[in-house]
Amino acid sequence: MLAYVEWFSKPQAEPDGIMQMYHVQRLRTREGSPHGGVIELSSIIQPCYLMPRFKKKAQELDIKRSNSAATVVNGDNCLDLVDHFWINSFQDQFTYQSVF
């Protein structure tokens, strides 16, 4: 069995001082498409829960279109619209132990 996986940057060596989570960024091609690949399902150890990386205000995540309309980022579309995420290392004990 195979799975399509999108690639992200390598997390920094130390977690963010306030959040205690690691920042990752979606890797893109020169054309702007996400880098991804097909891998064997057996090589996936566990899922990686990502949270959008908010800036000063949550509204700054909203993606502006050229006609000045805003696309609201929500749980259904954030993986398609946002490129910067936190690895949620507090999701469960196994993730916490893997990250730390």
Sequence and secondary structure as in RCSB ss.txt:
>XXXX:A:sequence
MLAYVEWFSKPQAEPDGIMQMYHVQRLRTREGSPHGGVIELSSIIQPCYLMPRFKKKAQELDIKRSNSAATVVNG
DNCLDLVDHFWINSFQDQFTYQSVF
>XXXX:A:secstr
 EEEEE B    SS  TTT  EEEEB B TTS B EEEEEGGG  S   EEE   SSGGGGSEE TTS EE   T
TTHHHH  EEEE TTS HHHHHHH 
